[in-house]
Amino acid sequence: MIHAGHETSEMFSLEVVGDLVREIDPDYWLTEIPPNRWDRAWTEFQASGTVEEPRVRRFPEYMDGLFPLSRELDFEVIPTAGWTEPMSDFRAAYLDAYSRDPAHAEGWAEYQAAAEASAEALAAGAADDPRRIHTDAYDEAYDIRMRTYARLFDADLGPGGWGPINASHWANIERALDRHRGERVRFLLTYGAGHKGPFLRELRARDDIVLLEVAPFLDRLSAR
């Protein structure tokens, strides 16, 4: 997912997201929503057709995709995000202080260089092209930045570091997969595109998962 980018992109618009989900037709939709935020959001939607829960509202793909589609398709939502608000607040404050600390000028410059190199590699294709996003090349380009980020910051960020937060997300995802092992069902997993590489490495290590490429589903949309 490209989050707010879906609201302005033509290639990966919210309409494309909706049509893509219809083509995939999942039994379970694993979301980048924390478990402790989901019940309120779902209750609000069921009661009024709107969602005020702030963490959920920040994701257009859920507000304008998942919730309306829940009235059309038969899937169960499983919230799997390991995010917490204190973790996010600490991370933002830490990175702001680090960026302004002369003692960390060299480290910050290294991170900025990695971010620039990552952006340059990502620019080899359109940033909002869903076909490009769903490739190993995209993951490798994104990882240029995040490998440096993890090396410089993870030890101090603790649970909010890149490695730890992906591990927290994955633990929730894995529990959902294990709970439905052997049921021959289809899972849709939607997170920010940068998380895809770490998750695919875990998914490819499992012997009970058949990974479906996104491109054929996009082909069906194009053929309409």
Solvent accessible surface area in square Angstrom, and as a share of the most:
residue,aa,sasa,rsa
1,M,24,0.11
2,I,36,0.18
3,H,47,0.21
4,A,63,0.49
5,G,26,0.25
6,H,1,0.01
7,E,106,0.48
8,T,120,0.70
9,S,13,0.08
10,E,156,0.70
11,M,93,0.42
12,F,0,0.00
13,S,24,0.15
14,L,36,0.18
15,E,131,0.59
16,V,32,0.18
17,V,2,0.01
18,G,8,0.07
19,D,31,0.16
20,L,10,0.05
21,V,5,0.03
22,R,93,0.34
23,E,35,0.16
24,I,15,0.08
25,D,82,0.42
26,P,1,0.01
27,D,61,0.31
28,Y,28,0.11
29,W,0,0.00
30,L,1,0.01
31,T,0,0.00
32,E,14,0.06
33,I,0,0.00
34,P,2,0.01
35,P,66,0.41
36,N,122,0.63
37,R,43,0.16
38,W,25,0.09
39,D,106,0.55
40,R,121,0.44
41,A,0,0.00
42,W,79,0.28
43,T,88,0.51
44,E,37,0.17
45,F,8,0.03
46,Q,110,0.49
47,A,88,0.68
48,S,78,0.50
49,G,30,0.29
50,T,73,0.43
51,V,1,0.01
52,E,99,0.45
53,E,3,0.01
54,P,81,0.51
55,R,34,0.13
56,V,0,0.00
57,R,115,0.42
58,R,127,0.46
59,F,0,0.00
60,P,10,0.07
61,E,1,0.00
62,Y,0,0.00
63,M,41,0.18
64,D,83,0.43
65,G,2,0.02
66,L,0,0.00
67,F,3,0.01
68,P,64,0.40
69,L,5,0.02
70,S,28,0.18
71,R,167,0.61
72,E,97,0.44
73,L,35,0.17
74,D,134,0.70
75,F,25,0.10
76,E,95,0.43
77,V,21,0.12
78,I,13,0.06
79,P,25,0.16
80,T,1,0.00
81,A,2,0.02
82,G,15,0.14
83,W,25,0.09
84,T,60,0.35
85,E,88,0.40
86,P,100,0.63
87,M,27,0.12
88,S,26,0.17
89,D,87,0.45
90,F,108,0.45
91,R,61,0.22
92,A,65,0.51
93,A,64,0.50
94,Y,40,0.15
95,L,37,0.18
96,D,72,0.37
97,A,54,0.41
98,Y,16,0.06
99,S,40,0.26
100,R,166,0.60
101,D,52,0.27
102,P,118,0.74
103,A,89,0.69
104,H,74,0.33
105,A,59,0.46
106,E,151,0.68
107,G,12,0.12
108,W,59,0.21
109,A,60,0.47
110,E,68,0.31
111,Y,17,0.06
112,Q,79,0.35
113,A,61,0.47
114,A,12,0.09
115,A,27,0.21
116,E,123,0.55
117,A,44,0.34
118,S,3,0.02
119,A,58,0.45
120,E,129,0.58
121,A,33,0.25
122,L,35,0.17
123,A,77,0.60
124,A,88,0.68
125,G,22,0.21
126,A,47,0.36
127,A,77,0.60
128,D,39,0.20
129,D,27,0.14
130,P,8,0.05
131,R,94,0.34
132,R,43,0.16
133,I,1,0.01
134,H,49,0.22
135,T,53,0.31
136,D,70,0.36
137,A,47,0.37
138,Y,20,0.07
139,D,12,0.06
140,E,111,0.50
141,A,5,0.04
142,Y,45,0.17
143,D,16,0.08
144,I,53,0.27
145,R,79,0.29
146,M,8,0.04
147,R,149,0.55
148,T,16,0.09
149,Y,16,0.06
150,A,28,0.22
151,R,152,0.55
152,L,40,0.20
153,F,0,0.00
154,D,25,0.13
155,A,102,0.79
156,D,87,0.45
157,L,4,0.02
158,G,28,0.27
159,P,92,0.58
160,G,2,0.02
161,G,0,0.00
162,W,38,0.13
163,G,37,0.36
164,P,48,0.30
165,I,8,0.04
166,N,10,0.05
167,A,61,0.47
168,S,40,0.26
169,H,5,0.02
170,W,21,0.07
171,A,38,0.29
172,N,27,0.14
173,I,1,0.01
174,E,61,0.28
175,R,139,0.51
176,A,1,0.00
177,L,8,0.04
178,D,63,0.33
179,R,144,0.52
180,H,24,0.11
181,R,132,0.48
182,G,71,0.68
183,E,84,0.38
184,R,232,0.85
185,V,47,0.27
186,R,90,0.33
187,F,53,0.22
188,L,20,0.10
189,L,50,0.25
190,T,6,0.04
191,Y,12,0.05
192,G,9,0.09
193,A,10,0.07
194,G,10,0.10
195,H,24,0.11
196,K,32,0.14
197,G,5,0.04
198,P,17,0.11
199,F,6,0.03
200,L,32,0.16
201,R,135,0.49
202,E,74,0.33
203,L,18,0.09
204,R,132,0.48
205,A,86,0.67
206,R,35,0.13
207,D,140,0.73
208,D,54,0.28
209,I,45,0.23
210,V,127,0.73
211,L,75,0.37
212,L,92,0.46
213,E,117,0.52
214,V,26,0.15
215,A,42,0.32
216,P,63,0.40
217,F,12,0.05
218,L,9,0.05
219,D,72,0.37
220,R,122,0.44
221,L,30,0.15
222,S,85,0.55
223,A,89,0.69
224,R,172,0.63
